[in-house]
């Protein structure tokens, strides 16, 4: 059995202790273990063998925890998918992997039924004695699969656990396959850097289809013996009530949430149980961090991570350690260096690309041979993020080499959005960029060249494109602004010069 599963077993030995709070009640370790075993039995019945990919499309909930852990214990490969993905986008998402089964929350299952059936999936009969069905999770399986009778040997450290996707320099998603040993190392890095114990209560408000909530919040808390309070997403109106009601000791969040909290009028007493806020996924404005600490007397711990590292890379120390404003902290539990264009290490304060390697870091992307052009080589992952280290080893991120848009921690591929816009019959070309936004870090702005700029009705085209995006893209990917222009700035080879678009006022340009 893998070290991760042994650690989970050990942490759940005190079966009567509460572990997961969801929808008005606590689920203890006994219930969690029983439900995970019942879910594993369901995987067996539909023919899921160890190593098979299982798409998990379940929102933040106790049901997600059961489905996730069942796949881990079964030796299946979890492929987390946003359950709010539009049905029209699902087929493109599923082209990236080869799922043989799917665990999908009921409402999403109903919405996706046509797409899943078209992809060769069959829905299991709803059996109200089945624990997954009771948790409103519906099972789908490939018609090629057959039921199996027994589980093979237990997963090992090298057993693949989670398959996720991250956008590279071209915008084409890269497969990140995390093994049990990566998750185990990452969870222990979080436990060590945050001094987590069985007395801690984490508040899960970030989406569990992302690596942050999966490893930093869920796995690290379970392995350390703590408790998790589930919330479908961040709600400003109930945030502080939940903190007080459950004695939450720490919250992993994004700067957008911290910004919203600075606008609430709440007494410091509401935050008395909190040890710290953990900020990640996007740059934290120093002023917001300072205001949070002044308002609530709770330290804000800025950090930095990525899917390739199963979550955390750098983190600022907890008090009384030194937290440096503007820095994402020091690397914890892995090696980090700043390199030049030839991947040679640079000294302190020299700007370059951030490279990482360690027990929690993947060695290669799925299906890609080691090459610096593909983002890795000689054991190092080249992150595409630019920054420097000071003399104390604190890391400062100054920008991204990639064109990927970072909207409130969501990494968006401009190419994906452009493909949808370009499908419109009246669009000749488009370019999507991220522009600074005080609330979300970056907002999505699309520049569109019509097929016939002289005859186009700009407002009608804009409305049509907004509707098209709403149909084919998840909400957070839809452009906040669509600019209708006669042309786009291009270089000698015809490539759009997006750095110019970022400097132009985004307004219609048909003259």
N, C-alpha and C positions, 0 to 999 in steps of 0.2 A: 504493500500500500504506500502511496506517495506520502511525503512528509506533510503536505498540505492537508490531506484527509486524516492522517493521524492526529495532527494538531486540532482539527475541527472535532474529531471524536473526543479528544481529551478535554477540550473546552466545553463540550456538551455533556460531560459526565454527570454534572450536577443538574440532572434532568428537570427538577422541579423549579429551577430558577427561570424567571421570565427572560425571553431573548428578543422577540420581535413584537412590536406594537403596531397594529393595523386595524382600522375601522372599529374603533371603540373597545378593543380587547388586546390583552397580552397573550402571546403564544409561548409556552415554555419549551424547554429542551426536549422533554418527552414527546410532546406533540409534534415538534419540528422533525425529530428523527423518524417518528412513525409516518409522517406525511411524506418525507423524502423517500422512505422505503416503498410506500404505496405508489408514488410517482415513478420510481424505478421499475416497479412491476408493470405499470402502464407502458413504459418504454419497451419492455420485453414483449408485451402482448402485440405491439405494432411492428415488431421486428427490428428495433434499433440495436445494432451491434456496436461494440466498442470501436471507436474511431469514426463512427458515422456522424455527419454534421446534422445538428438539430437547430433549426431556426427558433429563437425564443422572442416572441413579440408580446410582452406583458408589461404593463405600466408598473411603477413603483408600488409594491404591495407585498404582503406575505406570500401570495401566489407566486410572485417572481422568485422569491428566495427559495421556495420549495422546488420550482422547476429548475432553477440554476444549480442548486446543490444536487438534485437528482441526476442531472447530466454529468456533473463532476464525479460523483460516486460511481456512476455507470460507465465512465470512460468515454462518454460521447463528447463531441466538440460543439460547444455552445456558439451559435452565431446570433448575437443580440441584434435586434432590429427595432427601430422606433415604431411602436404600435399605431402612431398617428400618421404613418406614411400613407399618402394617397394611393388608392388602388391602381391608378394610372402609372404611378412611379414604381410600384412593386416589382414588375417584371424586370426593370432595369437594375434594381437592387439585387434581385435573385440571380442575375447573370454573373455576379461576382463570385458566387460560391455554388456548391453542389449539395444542398440540403436534402436529406432523405426522409426527414420528418420535420414537423413544425408544432410548437406549442404556442397557441395564439389565444389571447383573451377574447371572450365571446363577441363583444361588439365589433372588434377588429376582424374576427373570423367571419362574421356575417358580411362585412364590407369587402373583404378580400376573397370571398368564396369563388367568384368567377375567375379571378386571376390564378388562384391556387389550383383550381380544377384544370384550367388551361395549361398549367405547368405539370400536370400529371399527378396531382395530389388527390387523395380521397379522404374525406372527413370520417373519423371514427363515430360510430353511433354514440350519442350522448347517454352515458350510463350514470345514473344519479348515485350509484354506490361507489363510483370511481372518485377518488379524492380530488384529482385534477378537475373533474367536471363540477364537483361541489365548490371548488375555488373559482369557478367560471372560466376555466382554461380549457379550450377545445384542442384535441389532438388531430393532426393530419399526418398522413404517411404516403410515401411514394407507392404506386401500384406495383412496383418491382419488389417491394420488401415482403418478407414472410415472417410470421411470429416465431420467436425463439423461446426455448424452454428455460435456459439457465444463463446466469451471468458468467463471463469468462473471468480470468484472474484479475485481481484488483489493479487499478491504475497505478503506474509507477511515476517517479519524478519526471521522466521523459515523455509521459503520455500527453498528447495535445489536449488543451482544455478549452481555449476560447479563440475564435477567429474573428478579428475585427478588421476594419479597413480605414486607411488614412490616406489623404491626398498628397501626392508627391509634387515635384517641381513642375511637372507637365499638367497637373490637375487630374491625372489618371489615378484612381484609387489603388493603393498598394495593400496587399494582404499581410496582416500581422498575426502570426500564429503563436499564441502564448501557451507554454506548457505548464504543467503543475508546478515545476520548480521555479518558473518565473513568477507565478502568482504567490508562491510561498515566500520567496525572497522579498518581493515587493511588499507583501502584508507585514512582514517582520521589520522592514525598513520604516514603515509608517508607525508600527507599534513602538519601535525604539525612539524615533525622532519626536513622537508626540507623547511618550510616556504613558501609553494606554494600559489600563488595568481593568479588572472585572468590575470596578466601581464606575466606569465611564458609561455614559449614555450618549449615543450619536443620533443626530437628527438628519434623516435622509431626505433631502429636498431636490438634489440633482438627479437627472434621469439615469436609471440603472442600465440603460443600453449604452452608456458611456463608461470608460474605464475608471474615471474618478469615483463614481458612486459604487461601482462593483468592487474595486479593490480597496481604495482608501477608506470608504465608509463601511461597506458590508463585510468583506472578508477580514479586514484588520480588526474590526470590532468583535466579530464572532470568534476569531482565533485568540484574541486577548481575553475572552470571557465576558465581554461587555454586552450592552443591550442596544438595539436599534429601534428608533421611532420612525415609522414609515409615513411619508406624506406624498401624495400623487405628484405634487410640484410645490414650488414656493407660493405661499399665500400671505401677503402682508397682513391681512386682517386676522389671521389665526396664528401667526408666527410666535409672538411673545406668549400667547396663552399656552401653546404647546410646550414652549421652553419651560415655563413655570410648572405646568401640570405634571410633566414627566421628569423634572430635574435634569434636563439636558445639560451635558458638560462640555460638548464641543459641536461645532457646525462646520461642515465643508461647504463652501459656497463660491460664487463668482463675484467679481466687482460690481456687476449690475445689481445684485441683491443687496450688497453692502450700501450702495448708493441709495437704494430705496429705503433702507433702514435708517439712513441719516435724516430722512424726511418725516419719520414718525415721531410722535411725541409720547415717549415712554419713560417711566421712572427707572433709575438705575437698579432699583430693587428687583425689577423683572429679570435682570440678567445675573442675579447673584449666584446661580448654579454653574454658569459658564466659566470654563477655564480658558477658552480661546475660540476665536473665529479662524478658520483656515481659508485663505483666498488663493484661487488657482484659475487656470484656463484662459486668462486674459490679464493684461497688465493692470495693476492696482494703482490708481492715482494716489500719490502720497497724502493729498489733502483729505481724501475720503477715509483712508486708514486712520489718520490722525483724529478726524472728527468722530469716528466710531469709538475710538478708545476714550476720547473725552466724554462722549455722551453716556457710554455704558460701563466704562472702567474695565473693559475686556480687551486683552491684546489681540491684534490682528497679525496672523502668521502668514506672510506671503510665501508662495511656493511656486514650483515649476515642474511640469511633467509632460508626458506624452504616452500614447498607446504603446509604442515600441519598448518602453521601460515599464510596462504594466502599471503605469501611473506616475509615481513620484520620482523626480530626479534631484531637485534641489529644494531646500526648505530652510527658512530662518529658524533659529533656535527659540525654544520656549523661554520665557523669563525664568531666571535672571540672565539668561544668555543675551548676547548683543544682537538686536534686530536692526538691520540697516535699511533706512527708507530708500525705496527705488530699487533695491536688490531683491532677487528671488531666493536669496540665501545661499547656503553652501551645499555642494553635493553630499548626499548621505547614502552610504551603503553601496556606492558604485564609483567608477573612475570617470572623470570629466576633464577635458582639456579644450582649449581654444586653439584652432588651427588656421593656417593661411590657405591660400588657393591650392597649394601643393600638399595640403594636409600635414604640414610641419607645425609642431607645437609652438605657441607664441608665449612670450613672457607676460607678466601682470600689466594690465592697462592697455595691452595691444588688442585692437578689434579684429575679430575673426569669426569663424563658424564654430558653433558648439558641437563637440563630438563626445559620445558616451559609450561605455561598455561596463558590464557587470553581470551579476547572477540574475538580476531581474530584467536584463535587456536581451532582446532577441538577437540571434546571430545572423539572421538573413530574412529577407522578405520572401513571401510565398512565390515560388516560381521564378525568382530572379537570381542570377548568378552574382557572386560578390563582385562589386565594381563601384568605385567612387561615384560614377555617373548615376548609379541606382541608389545612392545614399549610404553605402556601407562598404567596408573592406578591412581586412586584417583585424577583425574582431571589433571594430569601431562602427557605430552608427553615426552618420553625419546628419544632424537634425535639420539643417536648412535655416536655423535660427542664428542670428548674429548677436555677438555680445563680447564681454570681456570679464576678467576676474581682477579683483583688487589684491593687495598684498596679503590679505587674510583669507583669500580663497572664495570670497563672496562673488556671486555671479550677477552681472547686470546685462539684461537683454535690451538691445537697441533697435531691433527690427527683425524682419524675416527676409531671407533670400527668396522665398517662395512667393507666389502671387496669391496664395490662398487667403481668403477673407476670414477674419476672426470676429464673428458677431456674438458677443456675450458668451464666449467660450466655444461656440459652435464653429467648427472649421468647414468653410464652404468652398466648393470648387467652382470657379467662374465658368469653366468649360461646360459643366452640367447645366447651368442656368442659360448659358448662351445657346446650347443645343435646343432647349425648349423655345426660346425666342426665335431662333432661326427657322423653326418649323412653321412659323406663321407665313401664310402665302404672300403677305405684303411686306415682308422683311427681307432685305438683301443681305444684311450683315449686322452683327451686334458685338458689343464688348462690355464685359461686366467688371467693375472694380469696387474696392472697398474704400469708403471715405470716412474720415474721423467722425465719431458720434459720441457725445458726452455721456449718454446712457448705456449704449451697447458696445462701446469700443470702436466698432466699425459698422457702417450701414451699407447695404447693397444698392449700388447705383448702376443701372444699365443704360448704355448708349446704343441707340438703334438707328440704322440707316434704312429708310424705306426703299422698296423696289422703284417707286416713282416719286421722288421728293417733291416734284413740282405739282403733283395732283393730290398728295396725301392730305387727309384731314387729321392733323396731329392728335387732337384730343380723342377722336374716335379710335384711332390706332392704339393709343396709350391704354384706353379702357379695355380694348380687346386683348391686349398683351397682358394686362393685369389679371384678367379672367383666365387666360391660358395658363399663366404661371400658377394661379390658385388651384387649377385643376390638376396640373402635372407635377407640382413641387410641394414639398412640405412648407408650412407657413413661414418658418424662419428663413427659408431660402429665397422667398419671393422678394423681388426688388422693392425697396421703399420708394424709389424714384426711377422713372423711365424717361430718358432724354431722347427726343427725336432730332436727329442731325442729318445734314446733307452728306457728310463724309466723316471718316475717322482718321486720325493721324497714323500714318504707316511709314515704315522704313523702306529701304530700297528693295527688299525682298517681299514686301507686302504685309509684313507682320505688324499688327496694331501696337503702337507704342503707348502702353497703358500708363506709364509714368507721366506722360503728358496729360492724359485724361484726369489723373488725380490732381492736377494743378489748375484745371479749367473749371470755371463756375458751371455747375451742372444745370444748364437751361437749354431749351430748344434752340437749335441753330439750323434753320432752313434757308436763311438768306444767302 
